[in-house]
Amino acid sequence: MVRGGASCRDVTATVDTAEIAPLRAGTPAYRRTTLALFIAGLTTFGSMYSTQAVLPELTRVFGSAPATSALAVSVTTGLLALAIIPVSALSERFGRTRVMTASAIAAVALGLVIPLAPSLGVLLALRALQGIALAGVPAVAMAYLAEEVDGRDLGGAMGRYVAGTTIGGLLGRVVTAAGLDLLPWRAAMEVFALAAAALTVVMIRTLPRSRFHTPARVSVSTTVRGMAGHVRRPALAVLFVLAFLLMGGFVSAYNYLGFRLLERPFGYSSGVVGLVFLIYLAGTWSSGAAGRLADRLGRRRVLLVSIAAMAAGLAITLPDRTAAVLLGMIVFTAGFFGAHSVASGWVGALATEHRAEASSGYLFCYYAGSSVVGAAAGIAYSSLGWGGIVAAVGVAIAAAFLLAAAVLPRSFGDRTAGTGGTK
């Protein structure tokens, strides 16, 4: 019997789920599932970061300080962080695919309206609402994959989803930035919003129903107990802290990279600066590669190498030379998305119960880091310029590396923990 009046897309009342095998790599169902989640990640992150390319324009048009304009990113990720745990609880009650679909539609509708905002205050308010709307996809995607995909192939599946987020972040920034040389900033943002709407239709039509999730009634107390159980596990707690530190550092670097390249001694145009976001392609490659390597070599080893790559890349960007900045950001970006791919997949593998809460706990820290550290980094940039950003982000990366090395398990047994098909 189906509980809670769930959508037919989320449960199969006539088939015993125990007889259905989790998805394995190479099968048509696996490809369809990972394609849908790839597109979901693309549209979510594209919408989330499309304003990052126009931050200097917001400063010029509205006469605001760079740190104030950067709130156009920080309020979105901050409200997303606050919404992500309640939304994940809703997915336990109403189903994974239903929540992802509703979230995607609401985010697209807001994205079409945001470029029409008459003032920076209204724009920030709409971006905050969009952050709440966007929460449904990342809150549910990790739990959905952990339930549907065989544990032996979970790293690769999570890597594809993260690859979609990297391309989304890239397109959101590049499409908007490229339009700045041809169109007003509002029209440039609208172009991406229309593209996101079209991709959302494809995602909704492609997304397979859940097979292993049984909708259940949830309450504040059960959600809190589930989260408390995850936080008490040292490995999961450290992964949550890593999400906060690494994402906070990553967003901080990209928030102020554009300001640096527009100023002397570089002096590039807004359109040229926007092309820097093509560096995200390094993250598209590294997220998939890191996921596959983690399945083969062990998560801890690949995670530590990825964090070290972030530190090395950041240091390379210090000289005021274009080649050094580009090379450093390529290494930094590849390292970040490799680390995120491994860490997010590890959360799904470790959490054999209350997976949505575990995923949302990780992502709460992920987006809270983006909002809190990303906003605070404005102080470092205002005081010390790019050197201040490197120092602040470098401290966060060093702390993440030390925590991961000290607490996360060394064994290879984690590679198959939490196989798909369990709740």
DRENDO-1510 file (C-alpha; in Angstrom, 1 decimal, always signed):
<recs>
REC; n; res; u; v; w
REC; 1; MET; +0.0; +0.0; +0.0 .
REC; 2; VAL; +1.3; +3.4; -0.9 .
REC; 3; ARG; +1.5; +5.8; +2.1 .
REC; 4; GLY; +1.0; +9.6; +2.1 .
REC; 5; GLY; -0.7; +10.0; -1.2 .
REC; 6; ALA; +2.5; +10.1; -3.2 .
REC; 7; SER; +2.7; +10.8; -6.9 .
REC; 8; CYS; +2.7; +7.8; -9.2 .
REC; 9; ARG; +6.1; +9.0; -10.5 .
REC; 10; ASP; +7.6; +8.2; -7.2 .
REC; 11; VAL; +6.3; +4.8; -6.3 .
REC; 12; THR; +5.4; +1.6; -8.0 .
REC; 13; ALA; +2.5; +0.0; -6.2 .
REC; 14; THR; +2.4; -3.2; -8.2 .
REC; 15; VAL; +6.1; -4.2; -8.1 .
REC; 16; ASP; +8.0; -5.4; -5.1 .
REC; 17; THR; +11.1; -3.1; -4.9 .
REC; 18; ALA; +13.1; -5.9; -3.4 .
REC; 19; GLU; +13.0; -7.5; -6.9 .
REC; 20; ILE; +14.3; -4.5; -8.7 .
REC; 21; ALA; +18.1; -4.2; -9.0 .
REC; 22; PRO; +19.9; -0.9; -8.4 .
REC; 23; LEU; +21.1; +0.8; -11.6 .
REC; 24; ARG; +24.5; -0.3; -13.0 .
REC; 25; ALA; +26.7; +1.8; -15.2 .
REC; 26; GLY; +26.3; +1.1; -18.9 .
REC; 27; THR; +22.6; +0.3; -18.8 .
REC; 28; PRO; +20.0; +2.5; -20.6 .
REC; 29; ALA; +18.2; +3.2; -17.3 .
REC; 30; TYR; +21.5; +4.4; -15.8 .
REC; 31; ARG; +22.2; +6.7; -18.7 .
REC; 32; ARG; +18.7; +8.2; -18.6 .
REC; 33; THR; +18.9; +8.8; -14.9 .
REC; 34; THR; +22.3; +10.4; -15.0 .
REC; 35; LEU; +21.3; +12.5; -18.0 .
REC; 36; ALA; +18.3; +13.9; -16.2 .
REC; 37; LEU; +20.4; +14.7; -13.1 .
REC; 38; PHE; +23.1; +16.2; -15.3 .
REC; 39; ILE; +20.5; +18.6; -16.7 .
REC; 40; ALA; +19.1; +19.3; -13.3 .
REC; 41; GLY; +22.5; +20.2; -12.0 .
REC; 42; LEU; +23.2; +22.3; -15.1 .
REC; 43; THR; +20.0; +24.4; -14.8 .
REC; 44; THR; +20.2; +24.8; -11.0 .
REC; 45; PHE; +23.8; +26.0; -10.9 .
REC; 46; GLY; +23.4; +28.1; -14.0 .
REC; 47; SER; +20.5; +30.0; -12.4 .
REC; 48; MET; +22.3; +30.3; -9.1 .
REC; 49; TYR; +25.4; +31.9; -10.5 .
REC; 50; SER; +24.3; +33.7; -13.6 .
REC; 51; THR; +24.4; +37.0; -11.7 .
REC; 52; GLN; +28.1; +36.5; -10.8 .
REC; 53; ALA; +29.2; +37.6; -14.2 .
REC; 54; VAL; +27.3; +40.9; -13.9 .
REC; 55; LEU; +28.5; +41.9; -10.4 .
REC; 56; PRO; +30.7; +44.7; -11.7 .
REC; 57; GLU; +27.7; +45.9; -13.8 .
REC; 58; LEU; +25.5; +46.0; -10.7 .
REC; 59; THR; +28.2; +48.0; -8.9 .
REC; 60; ARG; +28.3; +50.5; -11.8 .
REC; 61; VAL; +24.6; +50.8; -12.5 .
REC; 62; PHE; +23.4; +51.0; -8.9 .
REC; 63; GLY; +26.4; +52.7; -7.4 .
REC; 64; SER; +27.0; +50.0; -4.8 .
REC; 65; ALA; +30.2; +48.7; -3.3 .
REC; 66; PRO; +31.6; +45.4; -4.7 .
REC; 67; ALA; +30.8; +43.6; -1.4 .
REC; 68; THR; +27.2; +44.8; -1.7 .
REC; 69; SER; +26.8; +43.7; -5.3 .
REC; 70; ALA; +28.3; +40.3; -4.3 .
REC; 71; LEU; +25.1; +39.8; -2.2 .
REC; 72; ALA; +23.4; +39.0; -5.4 .
REC; 73; VAL; +25.1; +35.6; -5.1 .
REC; 74; SER; +25.3; +35.3; -1.4 .
REC; 75; VAL; +21.6; +35.9; -0.6 .
REC; 76; THR; +20.7; +33.1; -3.1 .
REC; 77; THR; +23.1; +30.6; -1.6 .
REC; 78; GLY; +22.3; +31.7; +1.9 .
REC; 79; LEU; +18.5; +31.2; +1.5 .
REC; 80; LEU; +19.1; +28.0; -0.3 .
REC; 81; ALA; +21.1; +26.8; +2.6 .
REC; 82; LEU; +18.3; +27.6; +5.1 .
REC; 83; ALA; +15.7; +25.9; +2.9 .
REC; 84; ILE; +17.5; +22.8; +1.9 .
REC; 85; ILE; +16.9; +20.7; +5.1 .
REC; 86; PRO; +13.1; +21.5; +5.2 .
REC; 87; VAL; +12.8; +20.8; +1.5 .
REC; 88; SER; +14.7; +17.5; +1.9 .
REC; 89; ALA; +12.1; +16.5; +4.5 .
REC; 90; LEU; +9.3; +17.3; +2.1 .
REC; 91; SER; +10.9; +14.9; -0.4 .
REC; 92; GLU; +10.6; +12.1; +2.2 .
REC; 93; ARG; +6.9; +12.9; +2.4 .
REC; 94; PHE; +6.0; +13.8; -1.2 .
REC; 95; GLY; +8.6; +12.0; -3.2 .
REC; 96; ARG; +12.0; +12.8; -4.8 .
REC; 97; THR; +10.9; +13.5; -8.3 .
REC; 98; ARG; +7.9; +15.6; -7.4 .
REC; 99; VAL; +10.0; +17.9; -5.2 .
REC; 100; MET; +12.7; +18.3; -7.9 .
REC; 101; THR; +10.2; +19.1; -10.5 .
REC; 102; ALA; +8.3; +21.7; -8.5 .
REC; 103; SER; +11.6; +23.3; -7.4 .
REC; 104; ALA; +12.9; +23.5; -11.0 .
REC; 105; ILE; +9.7; +25.1; -12.3 .
REC; 106; ALA; +9.6; +27.8; -9.5 .
REC; 107; ALA; +13.2; +28.7; -10.0 .
REC; 108; VAL; +12.8; +29.1; -13.7 .
REC; 109; ALA; +9.7; +31.4; -13.2 .
REC; 110; LEU; +11.7; +33.6; -10.8 .
REC; 111; GLY; +14.7; +33.6; -13.1 .
REC; 112; LEU; +12.6; +35.2; -15.9 .
REC; 113; VAL; +11.4; +38.0; -13.6 .
REC; 114; ILE; +14.8; +38.9; -11.9 .
REC; 115; PRO; +16.2; +40.8; -14.8 .
REC; 116; LEU; +13.2; +43.2; -14.6 .
REC; 117; ALA; +14.0; +44.3; -11.1 .
REC; 118; PRO; +13.9; +48.1; -10.8 .
REC; 119; SER; +16.4; +48.4; -8.0 .
REC; 120; LEU; +19.2; +46.5; -6.4 .
REC; 121; GLY; +17.0; +45.9; -3.3 .
REC; 122; VAL; +14.3; +44.3; -5.4 .
REC; 123; LEU; +16.8; +42.2; -7.3 .
REC; 124; LEU; +18.3; +40.9; -4.0 .
REC; 125; ALA; +14.8; +40.1; -2.7 .
REC; 126; LEU; +14.0; +38.1; -5.8 .
REC; 127; ARG; +17.4; +36.4; -5.7 .
REC; 128; ALA; +16.6; +35.3; -2.1 .
REC; 129; LEU; +13.3; +33.8; -3.2 .
REC; 130; GLN; +15.1; +32.0; -6.1 .
REC; 131; GLY; +17.5; +30.5; -3.6 .
REC; 132; ILE; +14.5; +29.0; -1.7 .
REC; 133; ALA; +13.1; +27.7; -5.0 .
REC; 134; LEU; +16.4; +26.2; -6.1 .
REC; 135; ALA; +16.8; +24.2; -2.9 .
REC; 136; GLY; +14.7; +21.3; -4.1 .
REC; 137; VAL; +17.1; +20.0; -6.7 .
REC; 138; PRO; +20.4; +19.8; -4.8 .
REC; 139; ALA; +18.5; +18.7; -1.6 .
REC; 140; VAL; +17.1; +15.7; -3.3 .
REC; 141; ALA; +19.5; +14.8; -6.1 .
REC; 142; MET; +22.2; +13.2; -4.0 .
REC; 143; ALA; +19.7; +11.1; -2.0 .
REC; 144; TYR; +17.9; +10.1; -5.2 .
REC; 145; LEU; +21.1; +8.8; -6.8 .
REC; 146; ALA; +22.2; +7.0; -3.6 .
REC; 147; GLU; +18.9; +5.2; -3.6 .
REC; 148; GLU; +18.7; +4.3; -7.3 .
REC; 149; VAL; +22.3; +3.6; -8.3 .
REC; 150; ASP; +24.3; +0.5; -7.2 .
REC; 151; GLY; +27.0; +1.5; -4.7 .
REC; 152; ARG; +29.8; +0.3; -7.0 .
REC; 153; ASP; +28.8; +2.9; -9.6 .
REC; 154; LEU; +27.6; +5.7; -7.2 .
REC; 155; GLY; +30.9; +7.6; -7.5 .
REC; 156; GLY; +30.6; +7.8; -11.3 .
REC; 157; ALA; +26.9; +8.8; -11.2 .
REC; 158; MET; +27.6; +11.5; -8.6 .
REC; 159; GLY; +30.4; +12.7; -10.8 .
REC; 160; ARG; +28.1; +13.1; -13.7 .
REC; 161; TYR; +25.7; +15.1; -11.6 .
REC; 162; VAL; +28.5; +17.3; -10.3 .
REC; 163; ALA; +29.8; +17.7; -13.9 .
REC; 164; GLY; +26.3; +19.1; -14.8 .
REC; 165; THR; +26.7; +21.6; -12.0 .
REC; 166; THR; +30.0; +22.7; -13.4 .
REC; 167; ILE; +28.7; +23.2; -16.9 .
REC; 168; GLY; +25.7; +25.0; -15.4 .
REC; 169; GLY; +27.9; +27.3; -13.5 .
REC; 170; LEU; +29.9; +27.9; -16.6 .
REC; 171; LEU; +27.0; +28.6; -18.9 .
REC; 172; GLY; +25.2; +30.8; -16.4 .
REC; 173; ARG; +28.3; +33.0; -16.2 .
REC; 174; VAL; +29.6; +32.8; -19.8 .
REC; 175; VAL; +26.3; +33.2; -21.6 .
REC; 176; THR; +25.4; +36.2; -19.4 .
REC; 177; ALA; +29.0; +37.7; -19.6 .
REC; 178; ALA; +29.2; +37.3; -23.4 .
REC; 179; GLY; +25.9; +39.1; -23.8 .
REC; 180; LEU; +27.3; +42.1; -21.9 .
REC; 181; ASP; +29.3; +43.2; -25.0 .
REC; 182; LEU; +26.1; +43.1; -27.1 .
REC; 183; LEU; +23.2; +43.7; -24.8 .
REC; 184; PRO; +22.3; +45.6; -21.6 .
REC; 185; TRP; +22.9; +43.5; -18.5 .
REC; 186; ARG; +19.1; +42.9; -18.0 .
REC; 187; ALA; +18.8; +41.4; -21.5 .
REC; 188; ALA; +21.9; +39.3; -21.1 .
REC; 189; MET; +20.5; +37.8; -17.9 .
REC; 190; GLU; +17.1; +37.2; -19.6 .
REC; 191; VAL; +18.8; +35.2; -22.4 .
REC; 192; PHE; +20.1; +32.7; -19.9 .
REC; 193; ALA; +16.8; +32.5; -18.0 .
REC; 194; LEU; +15.1; +31.5; -21.3 .
REC; 195; ALA; +17.7; +28.8; -21.9 .
REC; 196; ALA; +17.2; +27.5; -18.4 .
REC; 197; ALA; +13.5; +27.3; -19.0 .
REC; 198; ALA; +13.9; +25.2; -22.1 .
REC; 199; LEU; +16.4; +22.8; -20.3 .
REC; 200; THR; +14.0; +22.4; -17.4 .
REC; 201; VAL; +11.4; +21.1; -19.7 .
REC; 202; VAL; +13.9; +18.5; -21.0 .
REC; 203; MET; +14.8; +17.5; -17.4 .
REC; 204; ILE; +11.2; +17.0; -16.3 .
REC; 205; ARG; +10.5; +14.8; -19.3 .
REC; 206; THR; +13.6; +12.7; -18.8 .
REC; 207; LEU; +13.7; +12.3; -15.0 .
REC; 208; PRO; +12.7; +8.6; -14.1 .
REC; 209; ARG; +10.5; +8.0; -11.2 .
REC; 210; SER; +11.9; +6.8; -7.9 .
REC; 211; ARG; +11.9; +3.0; -7.4 .
REC; 212; PHE; +13.4; +2.6; -4.0 .
REC; 213; HIS; +12.0; +5.5; -2.1 .
REC; 214; THR; +8.8; +4.9; +0.0 .
REC; 215; PRO; +7.1; +8.1; +0.9 .
REC; 216; ALA; +6.7; +8.5; +4.7 .
REC; 217; ARG; +5.2; +11.0; +7.1 .
REC; 218; VAL; +7.8; +13.3; +8.5 .
REC; 219; SER; +7.9; +15.8; +11.4 .
REC; 220; VAL; +10.3; +18.3; +12.8 .
REC; 221; SER; +11.4; +15.8; +15.5 .
REC; 222; THR; +12.2; +13.0; +13.1 .
REC; 223; THR; +14.1; +15.3; +10.9 .
REC; 224; VAL; +16.1; +16.7; +13.8 .
REC; 225; ARG; +16.8; +13.2; +15.1 .
REC; 226; GLY; +18.0; +12.1; +11.7 .
REC; 227; MET; +20.3; +15.1; +11.4 .
REC; 228; ALA; +21.6; +14.6; +14.9 .
REC; 229; GLY; +22.5; +11.0; +14.2 .
REC; 230; HIS; +24.5; +12.1; +11.1 .
REC; 231; VAL; +26.4; +14.8; +13.0 .
REC; 232; ARG; +27.4; +12.3; +15.7 .
REC; 233; ARG; +29.3; +10.3; +13.1 .
REC; 234; PRO; +32.8; +11.8; +12.8 .
REC; 235; ALA; +33.3; +11.0; +9.1 .
REC; 236; LEU; +30.0; +12.6; +8.1 .
REC; 237; ALA; +30.5; +15.6; +10.4 .
REC; 238; VAL; +33.9; +16.3; +8.8 .
REC; 239; LEU; +32.5; +16.0; +5.3 .
REC; 240; PHE; +29.9; +18.7; +6.3 .
REC; 241; VAL; +32.7; +21.0; +7.6 .
REC; 242; LEU; +34.7; +20.4; +4.4 .
REC; 243; ALA; +31.6; +21.4; +2.3 .
REC; 244; PHE; +31.5; +24.7; +4.2 .
REC; 245; LEU; +35.2; +25.5; +4.0 .
REC; 246; LEU; +35.8; +24.5; +0.4 .
REC; 247; MET; +32.7; +25.9; -1.2 .
REC; 248; GLY; +33.1; +29.1; +0.7 .
REC; 249; GLY; +36.7; +29.5; -0.5 .
REC; 250; PHE; +35.7; +28.6; -4.1 .
REC; 251; VAL; +32.9; +31.1; -4.4 .
REC; 252; SER; +35.1; +33.8; -2.7 .
REC; 253; ALA; +37.8; +33.4; -5.3 .
REC; 254; TYR; +35.3; +33.7; -8.3 .
REC; 255; ASN; +33.3; +36.5; -6.7 .
REC; 256; TYR; +36.3; +38.8; -6.8 .
REC; 257; LEU; +38.3; +37.4; -9.7 .
REC; 258; GLY; +36.2; +39.6; -12.1 .
REC; 259; PHE; +36.9; +42.7; -10.1 .
REC; 260; ARG; +40.6; +42.0; -10.2 .
REC; 261; LEU; +40.7; +41.4; -14.0 .
REC; 262; LEU; +38.7; +44.6; -14.7 .
REC; 263; GLU; +41.2; +46.7; -12.7 .
REC; 264; ARG; +44.9; +47.6; -13.5 .
REC; 265; PRO; +47.2; +46.1; -14.4 .
REC; 266; PHE; +44.9; +43.8; -16.4 .
REC; 267; GLY; +42.1; +46.2; -17.5 .
REC; 268; TYR; +40.0; +43.6; -19.5 .
REC; 269; SER; +36.5; +44.3; -20.7 .
REC; 270; SER; +33.4; +42.7; -19.0 .
REC; 271; GLY; +32.9; +40.3; -22.0 .
REC; 272; VAL; +36.5; +39.1; -21.9 .
REC; 273; VAL; +36.4; +38.7; -18.2 .
REC; 274; GLY; +33.3; +36.6; -18.5 .
REC; 275; LEU; +35.2; +34.1; -20.7 .
REC; 276; VAL; +37.4; +33.3; -17.7 .
REC; 277; PHE; +34.5; +31.2; -16.5 .
REC; 278; LEU; +35.3; +28.7; -19.3 .
REC; 279; ILE; +37.8; +27.5; -16.7 .
REC; 280; TYR; +34.8; +25.6; -15.2 .
REC; 281; LEU; +35.4; +23.0; -18.0 .
REC; 282; ALA; +38.3; +21.9; -15.8 .
REC; 283; GLY; +35.8; +21.1; -13.1 .
REC; 284; THR; +33.6; +19.3; -15.6 .
REC; 285; TRP; +36.4; +16.9; -16.3 .
REC; 286; SER; +37.8; +16.6; -12.8 .
REC; 287; SER; +34.4; +15.9; -11.2 .
REC; 288; GLY; +33.8; +12.8; -13.4 .
REC; 289; ALA; +37.4; +11.7; -13.2 .
REC; 290; ALA; +37.5; +12.0; -9.4 .
REC; 291; GLY; +34.3; +10.1; -9.0 .
REC; 292; ARG; +35.6; +7.2; -11.1 .
REC; 293; LEU; +39.0; +7.2; -9.4 .
REC; 294; ALA; +37.3; +7.2; -5.9 .
REC; 295; ASP; +35.4; +4.1; -6.9 .
REC; 296; ARG; +38.8; +2.4; -7.8 .
REC; 297; LEU; +41.4; +3.9; -5.5 .
REC; 298; GLY; +39.4; +4.9; -2.4 .
REC; 299; ARG; +37.7; +8.2; -1.6 .
REC; 300; ARG; +40.2; +9.5; +1.0 .
REC; 301; ARG; +43.2; +9.5; -1.3 .
REC; 302; VAL; +41.4; +11.2; -4.2 .
REC; 303; LEU; +39.8; +13.8; -1.8 .
REC; 304; LEU; +43.2; +14.8; -0.3 .
REC; 305; VAL; +44.8; +15.1; -3.6 .
REC; 306; SER; +42.0; +17.3; -4.8 .
REC; 307; ILE; +42.2; +19.6; -1.8 .
REC; 308; ALA; +45.9; +19.9; -2.3 .
REC; 309; ALA; +45.3; +20.9; -5.9 .
REC; 310; MET; +43.1; +23.7; -4.8 .
REC; 311; ALA; +45.8; +25.1; -2.5 .
REC; 312; ALA; +48.5; +24.9; -5.3 .
REC; 313; GLY; +46.2; +26.5; -7.8 .
REC; 314; LEU; +45.4; +29.4; -5.5 .
REC; 315; ALA; +49.1; +30.1; -4.9 .
REC; 316; ILE; +49.8; +30.2; -8.6 .
REC; 317; THR; +47.3; +33.1; -9.1 .
REC; 318; LEU; +49.3; +35.5; -6.9 .
REC; 319; PRO; +51.5; +37.2; -9.6 .
REC; 320; ASP; +49.8; +39.9; -11.7 .
REC; 321; ARG; +50.2; +38.0; -14.9 .
REC; 322; THR; +47.3; +36.7; -17.0 .
REC; 323; ALA; +49.0; +33.3; -17.7 .
REC; 324; ALA; +49.6; +32.7; -14.0 .
REC; 325; VAL; +46.0; +33.7; -13.0 .
REC; 326; LEU; +44.5; +31.4; -15.7 .
REC; 327; LEU; +46.7; +28.5; -14.9 .
REC; 328; GLY; +46.1; +28.9; -11.2 .
REC; 329; MET; +42.4; +29.1; -11.5 .
REC; 330; ILE; +42.3; +26.0; -13.8 .
REC; 331; VAL; +44.1; +23.9; -11.1 .
REC; 332; PHE; +42.1; +25.5; -8.3 .
REC; 333; THR; +38.8; +24.8; -10.1 .
REC; 334; ALA; +39.7; +21.2; -11.0 .
REC; 335; GLY; +40.7; +20.5; -7.4 .
REC; 336; PHE; +37.5; +22.0; -6.0 .
REC; 337; PHE; +35.1; +20.0; -8.2 .
REC; 338; GLY; +37.1; +16.8; -7.7 .
REC; 339; ALA; +36.9; +17.2; -3.9 .
REC; 340; HIS; +33.1; +18.0; -4.1 .
REC; 341; SER; +32.4; +15.1; -6.3 .
REC; 342; VAL; +34.2; +12.7; -3.9 .
REC; 343; ALA; +32.8; +14.2; -0.7 .
REC; 344; SER; +29.2; +14.3; -1.9 .
REC; 345; GLY; +29.3; +10.7; -3.1 .
REC; 346; TRP; +30.8; +9.7; +0.2 .
REC; 347; VAL; +28.0; +11.2; +2.2 .
REC; 348; GLY; +25.5; +9.1; +0.2 .
REC; 349; ALA; +27.5; +6.0; +0.8 .
REC; 350; LEU; +27.9; +6.5; +4.5 .
REC; 351; ALA; +24.3; +7.4; +5.2 .
REC; 352; THR; +22.3; +4.2; +5.0 .
REC; 353; GLU; +19.3; +5.8; +6.7 .
REC; 354; HIS; +17.7; +9.2; +6.4 .
REC; 355; ARG; +19.7; +9.8; +3.2 .
REC; 356; ALA; +17.9; +13.0; +2.3 .
REC; 357; GLU; +18.7; +14.5; +5.6 .
REC; 358; ALA; +22.4; +13.5; +5.2 .
REC; 359; SER; +22.6; +15.0; +1.8 .
REC; 360; SER; +20.8; +18.2; +2.9 .
REC; 361; GLY; +23.1; +18.5; +5.9 .
REC; 362; TYR; +26.1; +18.4; +3.5 .
REC; 363; LEU; +24.5; +20.9; +1.2 .
REC; 364; PHE; +23.4; +23.2; +4.0 .
REC; 365; CYS; +27.0; +23.5; +5.0 .
REC; 366; TYR; +28.0; +23.8; +1.3 .
REC; 367; TYR; +25.8; +26.7; +0.5 .
REC; 368; ALA; +26.2; +28.3; +4.0 .
REC; 369; GLY; +29.9; +28.4; +3.2 .
REC; 370; SER; +29.2; +30.0; -0.1 .
REC; 371; SER; +27.0; +32.7; +1.6 .
REC; 372; VAL; +29.0; +33.4; +4.8 .
REC; 373; VAL; +32.6; +33.0; +3.6 .
REC; 374; GLY; +31.7; +34.5; +0.2 .
REC; 375; ALA; +30.3; +37.6; +1.8 .
REC; 376; ALA; +33.0; +37.9; +4.5 .
REC; 377; ALA; +35.7; +37.7; +1.8 .
REC; 378; GLY; +34.7; +41.1; +0.7 .
REC; 379; ILE; +36.4; +42.5; +3.8 .
REC; 380; ALA; +39.6; +40.8; +2.9 .
REC; 381; TYR; +39.4; +42.0; -0.7 .
REC; 382; SER; +38.6; +45.6; +0.3 .
REC; 383; SER; +41.6; +45.6; +2.7 .
REC; 384; LEU; +44.3; +43.6; +0.9 .
REC; 385; GLY; +43.1; +43.1; -2.6 .
REC; 386; TRP; +43.6; +39.7; -4.3 .
REC; 387; GLY; +46.3; +38.8; -1.7 .
REC; 388; GLY; +43.7; +39.0; +1.0 .
REC; 389; ILE; +41.5; +36.6; -0.9 .
REC; 390; VAL; +44.4; +34.2; -1.3 .
REC; 391; ALA; +45.2; +34.4; +2.4 .
REC; 392; ALA; +41.6; +33.9; +3.6 .
REC; 393; VAL; +40.8; +31.1; +1.2 .
REC; 394; GLY; +44.2; +29.5; +1.8 .
REC; 395; VAL; +43.4; +29.2; +5.6 .
REC; 396; ALA; +40.1; +27.5; +4.8 .
REC; 397; ILE; +41.7; +25.0; +2.4 .
REC; 398; ALA; +44.5; +24.2; +4.9 .
REC; 399; ALA; +41.9; +23.5; +7.6 .
REC; 400; ALA; +39.9; +21.3; +5.3 .
REC; 401; PHE; +43.0; +19.2; +4.4 .
REC; 402; LEU; +44.0; +18.7; +8.0 .
REC; 403; LEU; +40.5; +17.7; +9.1 .
REC; 404; ALA; +40.2; +15.2; +6.2 .
REC; 405; ALA; +43.6; +13.7; +6.8 .
REC; 406; ALA; +43.0; +13.3; +10.6 .
REC; 407; VAL; +39.5; +12.0; +10.7 .
REC; 408; LEU; +38.3; +10.3; +7.4 .
REC; 409; PRO; +38.9; +6.6; +7.2 .
REC; 410; ARG; +41.8; +5.1; +5.3 .
REC; 411; SER; +40.2; +1.8; +4.4 .
REC; 412; PHE; +38.9; +0.9; +0.9 .
REC; 413; GLY; +35.7; -0.6; +2.4 .
REC; 414; ASP; +33.9; +2.6; +2.0 .
REC; 415; ARG; +33.9; +2.2; -1.7 .
REC; 416; THR; +30.9; -0.1; -1.6 .
REC; 417; ALA; +29.2; +1.2; +1.5 .
REC; 418; GLY; +25.5; +2.1; +1.2 .
REC; 419; THR; +24.7; +0.3; -2.0 .
REC; 420; GLY; +21.7; +1.6; -3.9 .
REC; 421; GLY; +18.3; +0.3; -3.3 .
REC; 422; THR; +18.3; +0.7; +0.5 .
REC; 423; LYS; +16.5; +3.3; +2.5 .
</recs>
